[in-house]
């Protein structure tokens, strides 16, 4: 039965699948030619950079997957290290090393690890902004020819391996930036908006690539990035996608060109836009997230632990470090510790979101220890506490508590109530006097007493690190 028509009003009625709301943890995989040089400036996350350096933030981006763009700035740090390491070799030269490493690669170890840490869905990059495809597309790239793709169907192999381990499978695709269509260097967000691909060639590429991926991998998620050329083919694409299987979803990055995009051709308008973004980021509670498009299922704030985004479904997307693609020059201080990752995850889940945490493999497809360690720590925590996390929803019968850097976030799974505690448990929980008691998950009760509307915990018994508590009615 055809339920959805190819128009935004009909498509916007699509419900978010329950499996996705229940999943809580997904993994993005950012892997491609940029994994060979594995470099970007280190020491700062992208949101802070956009706030502090709005006019050249993308020239200095910490994202290693932006290597080809960063290389275009001869006075930038990426170009300097490239000249020292690779001389005048073009970006396309990294293809040989990347493809040589595929001979011994298998999707199985990667998907084994992702399943082991308790993720419920996986979203690999199929095509990033450099337009190199990780599946054997039949389309000829307008700048780099018919063979600008991997020699193996890496995406298809990952899809099979993921589903064999019970993982839902999605596809990331960059439709809003393609440096083989718009090769001019991009220094800031205003220039990025101006670079949105347009015209019949862009429309054909994005439409046909998506239809190839859908036909080949039957994805549960379409995770678009940056935008989409125009609405000409998009509504029909999404209607077919939903009508084929309703338990699918799309993210919030199918933005279409607006007069605001066209205005970015004016340098003054770009500068004003960049300053406005910088000011917004400095506003307390701001979440760095895309503009809201006409059709989406879930929002995707980037490198932000949002306190919630209203009634919409949402997921934070970020790396374990400051990059999505593997960055060999990052040091331990650039990565989340296992404890910090757990605390961040609990804050996201307790505020009603999912975490889409990124793995950036080395060029040979292996997972760096600096990423694997914190992720394994999160996996161990999920294994012990998953029954209070998977399938949970925020519990509105008790207030959230924030004290001294700790968050206590009430959630429920069916009729069971829990508290996700990100940090040491505060000694007093205001407004929790109606709770009959607290106990460690699958552990002993905590000594506590009511004091008016509050619940007071015996400090000697209070956990001193992130934990999950059962809440007695």
C-alpha positions in Angstrom: 0.0 0.0 0.0 1.3 3.5 -0.9 0.9 5.5 2.2 3.3 8.4 1.5 2.9 10.8 -1.4 6.0 12.6 -2.9 5.3 15.9 -1.1 6.7 17.3 2.1 3.3 17.4 4.0 2.7 13.7 3.5 6.3 12.7 4.2 6.5 14.8 7.4 3.8 12.6 8.9 6.2 9.6 9.0 6.7 8.3 12.6 10.1 7.7 14.1 10.5 3.9 14.4 10.4 2.5 17.9 13.6 0.5 17.4 15.6 3.6 16.8 14.2 5.4 20.0 15.0 2.2 22.0 18.5 1.7 20.6 20.3 4.6 22.4 23.7 3.9 20.9 24.8 3.8 17.3 28.2 4.0 15.6 29.3 6.1 12.6 32.3 4.9 10.6 34.4 7.5 8.9 36.9 5.9 6.6 38.3 6.8 3.2 41.3 8.3 1.3 41.8 10.9 4.1 42.6 8.1 6.5 46.0 7.7 4.7 47.4 11.2 5.6 45.4 11.1 8.9 46.1 14.7 9.7 44.3 17.9 10.8 45.2 20.6 13.3 44.7 19.3 16.9 43.7 20.6 20.3 40.3 22.1 19.8 36.8 20.9 18.9 34.9 22.2 15.9 32.2 24.1 17.9 34.8 26.1 19.9 36.6 26.8 16.6 33.5 28.1 15.0 32.9 30.4 17.9 36.5 31.7 18.2 37.5 31.8 14.5 34.3 32.1 12.5 35.9 33.4 9.3 38.5 30.6 8.9 37.2 27.8 11.1 37.0 25.3 8.2 40.4 26.3 6.9 41.7 25.2 10.3 39.1 22.4 11.0 40.1 19.6 13.3 38.3 17.1 11.0 40.8 14.9 9.2 38.2 13.9 6.6 38.3 17.6 5.4 41.9 17.0 4.3 41.4 17.7 0.6 39.8 21.1 1.3 42.3 22.1 4.0 45.1 21.2 1.5 43.9 24.0 -0.8 45.1 26.7 1.7 48.8 27.0 0.9 49.4 29.0 4.1 47.6 26.5 6.4 48.9 23.8 8.7 47.6 21.0 6.5 49.4 22.2 3.4 52.6 22.7 5.4 52.7 19.2 6.8 51.7 17.8 3.4 54.6 19.4 1.7 57.0 18.0 4.3 55.5 14.4 4.1 54.3 14.1 0.6 55.9 16.8 -1.5 53.6 18.0 -4.3 51.6 14.8 -4.5 47.9 15.5 -5.1 45.1 14.3 -2.8 44.2 11.7 -5.4 47.5 10.0 -4.8 46.3 8.6 -1.5 44.0 6.3 -3.4 46.8 3.8 -4.2 47.7 3.3 -0.5 44.1 3.1 0.6 43.1 0.5 -2.0 46.3 -1.5 -1.4 45.3 -1.9 2.3 41.9 -3.4 1.3 43.5 -6.7 0.2 43.5 -8.0 3.8 40.5 -6.0 5.2 37.3 -7.7 6.4 34.2 -6.1 7.8 33.8 -8.8 10.4 36.2 -7.6 13.1 34.8 -4.1 12.9 31.2 -5.2 13.2 32.2 -7.6 16.0 33.6 -4.7 18.0 30.6 -2.5 17.3 28.2 -5.2 18.4 30.3 -6.0 21.5 30.2 -2.5 22.8 26.4 -2.6 22.8 25.6 -0.4 19.7 22.3 -1.2 18.0 22.9 0.5 14.7 25.8 1.4 12.5 26.1 4.1 9.8 29.3 4.0 7.6 30.4 6.8 5.3 29.5 5.8 1.7 30.7 9.0 0.1 32.3 12.0 1.8 32.9 15.5 0.4 35.8 14.2 -1.8 33.2 12.2 -3.8 35.2 8.9 -3.5 32.6 6.1 -3.2 33.0 3.1 -1.0 30.8 1.0 -3.3 31.2 0.3 -7.0 28.9 3.0 -8.3 27.9 2.9 -12.0 28.0 6.7 -12.3 31.1 8.4 -13.8 32.5 11.2 -11.6 32.5 14.4 -13.6 36.0 15.3 -12.6 37.7 12.0 -11.8 36.1 9.5 -14.1 34.1 6.3 -14.0 36.5 4.5 -11.5 36.4 7.0 -8.7 35.3 4.4 -6.2 36.7 1.5 -4.2 37.6 -1.7 -6.0 35.4 -3.7 -3.6 31.8 -3.1 -2.4 32.9 -2.1 1.1 29.5 -0.8 2.0 27.7 -4.0 0.9 30.2 -6.1 2.9 29.6 -3.9 6.0 25.8 -4.2 5.5 25.9 -8.0 5.4 28.3 -8.2 8.4 26.3 -5.7 10.4 23.0 -7.5 10.0 24.6 -10.9 10.7 25.3 -9.4 14.2 21.8 -8.1 14.7 22.7 -4.4 13.9 20.5 -2.0 12.1 22.3 -0.5 9.1 22.3 3.0 7.8 24.2 4.9 5.1 25.9 8.3 5.5 26.1 10.2 2.2 27.3 13.7 1.5 24.9 15.3 -0.9 25.4 18.9 0.3 29.2 19.1 -0.4 31.0 17.5 -3.3 34.5 18.9 -4.1 34.5 17.4 -7.6 31.5 19.6 -8.4 32.5 22.7 -6.4 36.3 22.5 -6.0 36.8 26.1 -4.6 38.3 26.1 -1.1 35.9 26.5 1.8 37.2 28.6 4.8 34.0 29.1 6.8 30.4 28.1 7.2 29.2 30.9 4.9 31.4 29.6 2.1 30.2 26.1 2.8 26.5 27.2 2.3 27.5 28.9 -0.9 29.1 25.6 -2.2 25.9 23.5 -2.0 25.8 21.6 -5.3 23.2 22.7 -7.8 22.0 21.9 -11.3 21.1 18.8 -13.3 24.5 17.1 -12.9 24.4 17.4 -9.1 20.7 16.3 -9.0 21.5 13.2 -11.1 24.5 12.2 -9.0 22.8 12.5 -5.6 19.5 10.8 -6.8 21.2 7.9 -8.6 23.8 7.3 -5.8 21.0 7.2 -3.2 18.9 4.8 -5.3 22.0 2.5 -5.9 22.6 2.4 -2.1 19.0 1.8 -1.3 18.7 -1.0 -3.8 22.0 -2.6 -2.8 21.8 -2.4 1.0 18.2 -1.8 2.0 19.2 0.7 4.6 17.3 1.4 7.8 18.7 5.0 8.0 19.5 7.6 5.3 22.0 9.9 7.1 22.5 12.8 4.7 25.0 15.5 5.3 25.0 19.3 4.7 22.1 19.6 2.3 20.5 18.5 -1.0 20.7 20.1 -4.5 16.9 20.7 -4.9 13.5 19.2 -4.3 13.1 18.0 -7.9 13.8 14.3 -7.1 14.0 14.3 -3.4 10.3 13.9 -2.4 9.9 11.0 -4.8 13.1 9.4 -3.4 11.9 9.7 0.1 8.3 8.5 -0.6 9.6 5.4 -2.3 12.0 4.8 0.7 9.2 5.1 3.3 6.6 3.2 1.3 8.9 0.3 0.8 9.4 -0.1 4.5 8.0 2.2 7.1 10.4 1.2 9.9 13.1 3.4 8.3 14.1 6.9 9.1 16.0 9.9 7.7 18.0 12.6 9.6 17.6 16.3 9.5 20.3 17.2 6.9 18.3 17.2 3.7 18.2 21.0 3.7 17.2 22.5 0.3 18.7 25.7 -1.1 17.1 28.9 0.2 17.6 32.6 -0.6 19.9 32.6 2.4 22.2 30.2 0.6 22.2 32.4 -2.5 23.0 35.4 -0.4 26.3 33.7 0.6 27.8 34.8 -2.7 28.2 38.3 -1.1 31.3 38.5 1.2 29.5 40.9 3.6 26.6 38.5 3.9 28.9 35.6 4.5 30.8 37.5 7.2 27.5 38.5 8.9 26.3 34.9 8.8 29.6 33.6 10.3 29.4 36.1 13.1 25.8 35.2 13.8 26.8 31.5 14.2 29.7 32.5 16.5 27.3 34.5 18.7 24.7 31.8 18.8 27.3 29.2 19.9 28.2 31.4 22.8 24.6 31.5 24.0 24.1 29.1 27.0 22.1 26.0 26.0 22.8 26.4 22.2 23.2 23.1 20.4 25.2 23.2 17.1 22.6 21.5 14.9 21.4 21.9 11.2 18.6 24.2 10.1 15.3 22.3 10.4 14.3 21.0 6.9 10.7 20.4 5.7 11.1 16.6 6.2 13.1 14.7 8.8 12.7 12.0 11.5 15.5 12.9 13.9 17.7 15.9 14.7 21.5 15.6 14.8 23.3 18.1 17.0 27.1 17.8 16.4 29.6 17.7 19.2 26.9 18.8 21.6 25.3 17.2 24.7 21.9 18.8 24.4 19.6 19.1 27.3 16.9 18.1 24.9 15.4 19.4 21.7 11.7 19.6 22.5 9.6 16.7 21.6 11.6 15.6 18.5 13.8 12.6 18.3 17.5 13.5 18.3 21.0 12.0 18.5 24.3 13.6 19.2 27.0 12.8 16.6 30.7 13.1 17.4 34.0 11.4 17.5 35.9 10.0 20.5 38.4 12.7 19.8 38.0 16.0 17.9 37.8 14.4 14.4 35.6 11.9 12.6 38.3 10.6 10.3 41.4 9.1 11.9 43.9 11.7 13.0 47.3 10.2 13.9 48.5 13.5 15.4 45.9 13.5 18.2 47.2 12.8 21.7 45.6 11.3 24.8 44.3 14.7 26.0 42.3 15.0 22.7 40.2 11.9 23.4 37.4 11.3 25.8 38.3 9.0 28.6 36.1 6.0 29.2 34.5 7.6 32.3 33.9 10.9 30.4 32.3 9.0 27.5 30.0 7.1 29.9 29.0 10.3 31.7 28.3 12.0 28.4 26.2 9.1 27.2 24.1 9.1 30.3 23.4 12.8 30.0 22.3 12.3 26.4 20.1 9.3 27.1 18.6 10.9 30.2 17.6 13.9 28.2 15.9 11.8 25.6 18.5 11.4 22.9 20.7 8.8 21.3 24.5 8.9 20.9 25.9 8.2 17.4 29.6 7.9 18.3 32.1 7.8 15.5 34.9 5.3 14.8 37.6 6.6 12.5 39.6 3.5 11.4 43.2 3.7 10.2 43.7 3.4 6.5 43.9 -0.4 6.8 40.5 -0.5 8.5 41.8 -1.2 12.0 40.5 0.6 15.1 43.1 2.8 16.9 43.5 1.9 20.6 42.8 5.5 21.6 39.3 5.1 20.3 38.8 1.4 21.1 39.6 1.8 24.8 36.9 4.4 25.7 34.4 2.6 23.5 35.1 -0.7 25.2 34.7 1.0 28.6 31.3 2.2 27.5 30.4 -1.2 26.3 31.2 -2.8 29.7 29.0 -0.2 31.4 26.2 -0.9 29.0 26.5 -4.6 29.5 26.1 -4.1 33.3 23.4 -1.4 33.1 21.6 -1.9 29.8 18.3 -2.9 31.1 17.8 0.6 32.5 19.1 2.3 29.3 17.8 0.5 26.2 14.2 1.3 25.6 14.2 4.1 28.2 12.3 7.4 28.1 12.7 10.5 30.3 10.6 10.1 33.5 8.6 13.4 33.9 7.3 12.4 37.4 10.7 13.4 39.0 12.8 16.5 38.3 16.2 16.5 36.7 18.9 17.5 39.2 22.1 19.3 38.4 24.6 19.9 41.2 28.3 20.5 41.3 28.9 19.1 37.8 26.7 16.0 38.3 23.4 15.2 36.6 20.7 13.0 38.0 18.3 12.1 35.2 15.1 10.1 35.9 14.1 7.6 33.2 11.6 4.8 32.9 11.5 1.5 31.1 7.9 0.4 31.0 6.8 0.7 34.6 10.3 0.5 36.1 11.9 3.8 37.1 15.7 4.5 37.2 18.1 7.3 37.7 21.0 7.8 35.3 23.7 9.5 37.4 26.4 11.3 35.4 29.1 12.0 38.1 29.1 11.6 41.9 25.6 11.2 43.3 24.7 14.5 45.0 23.8 14.3 48.8 20.4 15.9 48.2 17.9 15.4 45.4 15.4 18.4 45.4 11.8 17.3 44.5 12.6 13.6 45.0 10.8 13.2 48.3 8.1 11.2 46.7 10.5 8.4 45.8 10.3 5.5 48.4 14.0 4.8 48.1 17.1 4.2 45.8 19.3 1.3 45.3 22.2 0.5 43.0 21.1 -1.3 39.9 21.0 -5.0 40.9 22.7 -4.0 44.1 21.9 -3.0 47.7 19.6 -0.1 48.8 21.2 3.3 49.6 20.7 4.8 53.0 18.5 7.8 52.4 15.7 9.8 54.1 13.0 12.2 53.1 13.4 15.9 54.1 10.2 17.6 53.0 10.1 17.4 49.2 13.7 16.3 49.0 15.5 13.0 49.3 18.7 13.1 51.3 21.4 10.4 50.7 23.8 9.3 53.3 27.1 10.6 51.9 29.0 7.6 53.1 26.9 5.3 50.9 26.6 7.6 47.8 28.4 6.4 44.6 31.3 8.6 43.6 31.2 7.9 39.9 28.7 7.5 37.1 26.1 4.9 37.9 22.5 3.8 37.5 20.0 3.6 40.4 16.7 1.8 40.7 14.0 4.1 42.0 11.4 2.6 44.4 7.8 3.9 44.0 
